[in-house]
Amino acid sequence: MNTAIIYATREGCTEKCAHTLAIELETNIEIFNIELDKNINLLDFETVIIGGSIHMGLINKKIKNFIDKNIEPLSEKKLGLFICCMYEGEKAQEQFRNAFPEKLRDNALAHGFFGGAFDFDKMNFFEKAIVKKVANIDHSSSKISLENIKSFAENMSK
Ligand SMILES: Cc1cc2nc3c(=O)[nH]c(=O)nc-3n(C[C@H](O)[C@H](O)[C@H](O)COP(=O)(O)O)c2cc1C
């Protein structure tokens, strides 16, 4: 049973989560960074997991375009969807709803909220300024939820 994890990342958090998830899933997995791997053949996979991070309320554009282009084949897969973001609760739910179309959300075996991280070493000047202003944080910090990654993996395996 082949599984693809397809992700986009800006500062590396979603990449880290994708690799942690792959370890938890313990199955035959291929991991694709959508920025680097242009040729992803969905026909090769029975299960597809898609994840991206949220910036200014939106999921990565390449993930959005990939989903829009492949909505029909994706709706026939065993599907998992996750986001990395710093908001929690209803705000995170809202960002998730905004990131993925209803048809795929309804079809997904698992919805993941893996938390997020601020990596000041990888942010540009403007990103640092935004984070300082909006989140009032001026140093790197991480709140990736291993617990949520594990329960996502369990739901995918059911
Ligand atoms: C410029 C900027 C804007 C962000 N905007 C949001 C946001 O609107 N909502 C949110 O929940 N998190 C926001 N975040 C937090 C990111 O989602 C978080 O840092 C995430 O872990 C980034 O993942 P990545 O490194 O895989 O891109 C923002 C972070 C930055 C640097």
The ligand as an ORCA input file, in Angstrom:
! r2SCAN-3c Opt
* xyz 0 1
  C       5.163     36.033      7.970
  C       4.394     34.959      8.705
  C       3.008     34.950      8.689
  C       2.297     33.953      9.383
  N       0.931     33.975      9.343
  C       0.245     33.045     10.055
  C      -1.176     33.053     10.051
  O      -1.831     33.848      9.384
  N      -1.808     32.125     10.820
  C      -1.131     31.192     11.575
  O      -1.770     30.401     12.263
  N       0.227     31.138     11.559
  C       0.916     32.042     10.814
  N       2.280     31.995     10.776
  C       2.973     30.906     11.484
  C       3.346     29.780     10.502
  O       2.206     29.103     10.064
  C       4.318     28.854     11.222
  O       5.498     29.558     11.431
  C       4.568     27.566     10.476
  O       5.170     26.655     11.354
  C       5.442     27.760      9.261
  O       5.645     26.517      8.650
  P       6.743     26.316      7.492
  O       8.085     26.573      8.140
  O       6.577     24.906      7.075
  O       6.420     27.274      6.399
  C       2.997     32.962     10.101
  C       4.411     32.970     10.091
  C       5.105     33.938      9.411
  C       6.610     33.918      9.411
*
